[in-house]
Amino acid sequence: MRHFVICPLCQAKFYIDTNAKVRSELPRSFMLTCPICHKTSFFTPYNVSVESSALNTTGGALLGGLIGLAAGGAGAIIGAILGAAVGESGEKAGSDAVQRFNSS
């Protein structure tokens, strides 16, 4: 998951470095400086949102295909199918974590 806030002045989205799984794991309040307009603003956990950072299914299929290519043509096809399945599984887990944080 990638955590971000929106600058109240310039509306730029910028990412923050945290591993919080729910909002209660964040500090009650904190100050951040926007990397675009350089305004320092006060934020609370409710200003923080997350988005998924998991590999998508296409990325998993591509990775699996490249690995399978070493085993020959049939291996590339099998690797792509397995890679897509693994990518889809990771994407589902990532979207569940995003939904859990954003609804907390």
LUMVEXNU-793720 format. One record per residue: residue number from 1; residue in one letter; x, y, z of N, C-alpha, C, O in turn. Coordinates in pm, whole numbers. Layout:
REM LUMVEXNU-793720
PT   n res    n.u    n.v    n.w   ca.u   ca.v   ca.w    c.u    c.v    c.w    o.u    o.v    o.w
PT NUM   A      X      Y      Z      X      Y      Z      X      Y      Z      X      Y      Z
...
//
This chain:
REM LUMVEXNU-793720
PT   n res    n.u    n.v    n.w   ca.u   ca.v   ca.w    c.u    c.v    c.w    o.u    o.v    o.w
PT   1   M     84   -118      0      0      0      0     88    124      0    194    127     63
PT   2   R     43    225    -70    112    353    -71     19    456     -9    -93    477    -55
PT   3   H     66    519     98    -12    619    171     13    757    110    126    789     73
PT   4   F    -92    836    101    -75    970     46   -171   1069    110   -270   1031    172
PT   5   V   -139   1198     95   -226   1307    136   -236   1404     18   -156   1399    -75
PT   6   I   -336   1490     25   -356   1592    -77   -322   1727    -14   -374   1762     92
PT   7   C   -235   1804    -81   -199   1936    -31   -322   2026    -34   -388   2036   -138
PT   8   P   -354   2093     78   -472   2180     78   -455   2306     -8   -554   2368    -46
PT   9   L   -332   2344    -38   -311   2465   -117   -310   2437   -268   -386   2499   -342
PT  10   C   -224   2345   -313   -210   2323   -457   -281   2196   -507   -282   2170   -627
PT  11   Q   -339   2119   -416   -413   1997   -449   -326   1886   -506   -377   1793   -569
PT  12   A   -194   1894   -484   -104   1788   -530   -114   1668   -437   -124   1683   -315
PT  13   K   -111   1550   -495   -109   1427   -415     37   1393   -390    116   1385   -484
PT  14   F     73   1374   -262    210   1330   -235    210   1218   -133    126   1212    -43
PT  15   Y    308   1130   -151    315   1006    -74    393   1028     55    487   1107     62
PT  16   I    351    954    158    420    961    288    474    822    321    422    721    275
PT  17   D    578    820    402    645    695    436    589    641    567    627    688    675
PT  18   T    500    545    559    444    479    676    399    339    638    370    312    522
PT  19   N    395    251    736    347    114    715    215     89    785    178    -27    807
PT  20   A    142    194    822     17    180    897    -84     98    817   -104    120    697
PT  21   K   -145      2    884   -247    -82    820   -388    -27    841   -479    -56    763
PT  22   V   -406     52    948   -533    122    976   -498    262   1026   -386    287   1069
PT  23   R   -595    352   1020   -569    492   1058   -527    508   1204   -452    600   1236
PT  24   S   -573    419   1292   -539    431   1434   -390    410   1460   -341    444   1568
PT  25   E   -317    354   1364   -173    336   1378    -94    462   1343     28    466   1362
PT  26   L   -161    564   1292    -96    691   1258   -101    785   1378   -186    768   1466
PT  27   P    -10    884   1384    -17    983   1492   -148   1061   1486   -209   1072   1380
PT  28   R   -190   1116   1599   -316   1192   1604   -312   1314   1514   -413   1355   1458
PT  29   S   -194   1374   1501   -176   1488   1411    -28   1494   1373     59   1450   1448
PT  30   F     -2   1550   1258    135   1563   1210    142   1672   1105     42   1708   1043
PT  31   M    262   1723   1086    284   1829    988    368   1773    873    463   1697    895
PT  32   L    331   1810    751    404   1769    632    423   1889    542    341   1981    542
PT  33   T    530   1888    466    557   1994    370    536   1940    229    595   1839    191
PT  34   C    453   2007    154    424   1967     16    550   1982    -69    614   2088    -66
PT  35   P    586   1878   -144    706   1889   -229    686   1978   -352    783   2013   -419
PT  36   I    560   2016   -382    532   2098   -499    532   2247   -465    608   2325   -522
PT  37   C    445   2286   -371    432   2429   -337    511   2467   -211    521   2585   -179
PT  38   H    565   2369   -140    648   2388    -21    573   2448     98    635   2504    188
PT  39   K    442   2436     99    363   2481    213    360   2370    317    336   2254    285
PT  40   T    384   2406    442    374   2310    552    232   2315    605    180   2422    637
PT  41   S    170   2199    615     30   2190    658     15   2087    768     96   1996    784
PT  42   F    -91   2104    845   -128   2017    955   -223   1910    900   -318   1943    830
PT  43   F   -197   1783    932   -280   1672    885   -320   1583   1001   -252   1580   1104
PT  44   T   -429   1511    985   -474   1409   1080   -483   1277   1003   -472   1277    881
PT  45   P   -501   1165   1073   -513   1037   1002   -625   1035    899   -618    958    803
PT  46   Y   -728   1117    916   -840   1116    822   -807   1188    691   -884   1181    596
PT  47   N   -692   1256    686   -645   1317    562   -564   1218    479   -531   1245    363
PT  48   V   -531   1103    537   -446   1004    470   -534    901    399   -631    850    455
PT  49   S   -498    873    274   -565    768    197   -456    673    147   -337    705    152
PT  50   V   -497    558     99   -400    463     44   -447    415    -92   -565    420   -125
PT  51   E   -349    370   -169   -378    306   -297   -292    181   -305   -190    170   -237
PT  52   S   -334     90   -387   -264    -37   -400   -132    -18   -472   -121     63   -565
PT  53   S    -33    -93   -429     96    -90   -496    135   -229   -545    250   -251   -583
PT  54   A     41   -323   -545     68   -461   -586     88   -468   -737     34   -386   -811
PT  55   L    165   -567   -781    178   -591   -925     41   -627   -981    -34   -702   -918
PT  56   N      9   -575  -1097   -118   -612  -1157   -106   -745  -1230      4   -799  -1243
PT  57   T   -217   -798  -1277   -218   -929  -1342   -130   -932  -1465    -62  -1032  -1490
PT  58   T   -128   -825  -1542    -44   -818  -1661    103   -827  -1623    180   -898  -1688
PT  59   G    143   -756  -1519    281   -762  -1472    319   -901  -1427    429   -948  -1456
PT  60   G    229   -969  -1356    254  -1106  -1313    266  -1201  -1430    351  -1290  -1430
PT  61   A    181  -1182  -1530    187  -1267  -1649    317  -1244  -1725    378  -1339  -1772
PT  62   L    360  -1120  -1736    484  -1089  -1806    603  -1150  -1733    690  -1211  -1796
PT  63   L    607  -1136  -1602    716  -1193  -1524    717  -1346  -1537    822  -1406  -1557
PT  64   G    601  -1407  -1525    591  -1552  -1538    633  -1599  -1677    698  -1702  -1691
PT  65   G    595  -1522  -1779    632  -1557  -1915    782  -1549  -1936    840  -1635  -2003
PT  66   L    846  -1447  -1880    992  -1434  -1893   1065  -1548  -1823   1164  -1600  -1875
PT  67   I   1016  -1585  -1706   1077  -1698  -1635   1055  -1827  -1713   1147  -1909  -1727
PT  68   G    933  -1846  -1763    902  -1967  -1839    976  -1974  -1972    995  -2083  -2025
PT  69   L   1017  -1860  -2026   1088  -1857  -2152   1219  -1935  -2144   1264  -1993  -2244
PT  70   A   1277  -1938  -2028   1400  -2013  -2008   1376  -2163  -2028   1469  -2237  -2062
PT  71   A   1252  -2208  -2008   1220  -2350  -2022   1169  -2382  -2162   1135  -2497  -2190
PT  72   G   1162  -2284  -2251   1115  -2309  -2387    978  -2248  -2410    921  -2187  -2320
PT  73   G    925  -2266  -2531    797  -2207  -2571    681  -2248  -2483    604  -2163  -2439
PT  74   A    668  -2378  -2457    557  -2426  -2372    574  -2373  -2230    475  -2342  -2163
PT  75   G    698  -2363  -2185    724  -2310  -2050    683  -2165  -2038    638  -2121  -1932
PT  76   A    699  -2089  -2148    660  -1948  -2146    508  -1934  -2129    462  -1848  -2055
PT  77   I    434  -2017  -2196    287  -2011  -2186    242  -2051  -2045    160  -1984  -1984
PT  78   I    297  -2160  -1995    262  -2205  -1859    305  -2101  -1757    231  -2073  -1663
PT  79   G    425  -2044  -1774    474  -1941  -1683    385  -1818  -1683    360  -1759  -1578
PT  80   A    337  -1778  -1801    248  -1662  -1811    117  -1687  -1738     67  -1598  -1668
PT  81   I     62  -1805  -1753    -64  -1839  -1685    -45  -1840  -1534   -126  -1784  -1461
PT  82   L     62  -1905  -1488     89  -1909  -1344    121  -1770  -1290     78  -1734  -1180
PT  83   G    196  -1691  -1366    228  -1555  -1324    104  -1468  -1312     93  -1388  -1219
PT  84   A     10  -1484  -1405   -116  -1409  -1398   -195  -1447  -1274   -254  -1361  -1210
PT  85   A   -197  -1576  -1241   -269  -1622  -1122   -207  -1564   -996   -279  -1518   -907
PT  86   V    -74  -1565   -987     -6  -1509   -871    -29  -1358   -863    -54  -1305   -755
PT  87   G    -21  -1290   -977    -45  -1145   -980   -185  -1110   -937   -205  -1013   -864
PT  88   E   -283  -1188   -981   -422  -1163   -945   -443  -1184   -796   -517  -1108   -733
PT  89   S   -380  -1286   -739   -391  -1313   -596   -332  -1197   -515   -392  -1154   -416
PT  90   G   -215  -1147   -556   -153  -1034   -488   -235   -908   -500   -243   -829   -406
PT  91   E   -297   -888   -616   -382   -771   -639   -505   -775   -547   -545   -672   -494
PT  92   K   -564   -892   -529   -682   -908   -441   -645   -876   -297   -718   -805   -228
PT  93   A   -530   -928   -251   -486   -902   -114   -458   -753    -96   -490   -696      8
PT  94   G   -398   -690   -197   -369   -547   -190   -496   -464   -185   -504   -369   -108
PT  95   S   -596   -499   -266   -720   -422   -266   -796   -441   -135   -864   -349    -89
PT  96   D   -786   -559    -75   -850   -579     56   -785   -491    163   -854   -434    247
PT  97   A   -652   -480    159   -580   -397    256   -613   -250    235   -630   -176    332
PT  98   V   -624   -207    110   -660    -67     80   -800    -37    133   -822     66    196
PT  99   Q   -893   -127    108  -1031   -107    154  -1037   -104    306  -1111    -23    363
PT 100   R   -961   -190    373   -959   -195    520   -907    -62    576   -964    -10    672
PT 101   F   -798     -7    518   -743    119    567   -840    234    541   -869    312    632
PT 102   N   -889    245    418   -974    357    382  -1107    358    456  -1169    463    469
PT 103   S  -1152    242    504  -1277    238    579  -1254    247    730  -1351    249    807
PT 104   S  -1128    252    773  -1100    258    918  -1114    400    971  -1094    423   1090
//
